[in-house]
Amino acid sequence: MEAKYLLKVYEREKALRIPKEAKTELKGLPVGRKLMAKMKREVVYCPLRRKEVPFLVCFTCPNFISRVRGEIRCAGLPLTS
């Protein structure tokens, strides 16, 4: 799959609110508490939603391809919801 967007990951002092459906999708991941707390403070400007979203929401998006060195590769396909 080819990336349409390359997005930068930014860290904030306070975490944005993460929806319950994204939290339930992340339950099975083998991630430590410290790393999860750090990822909750990371945000990405989503060109599809046209606003800042928490990285964990971006991670659960079907358009998410990969994250390498603070950059997210996004497929950029239209969102259904």
URLIN-V637784 format. One record per helix or strand of 2 or more residues. SS is the DSSP state (H for helix, E for strand). FROM is the first residue (numbers start at 1). TO is the last residue. If there is no record, write none. Layout:
BEGIN
ss:SS from:FROM to:TO
ss:SS from:FROM to:TO
END
This chain:
BEGIN
ss:E from:5 to:11
ss:H from:20 to:26
ss:H from:33 to:40
ss:E from:42 to:46
ss:E from:51 to:54
ss:H from:55 to:60
ss:E from:64 to:68
ss:E from:71 to:74
END
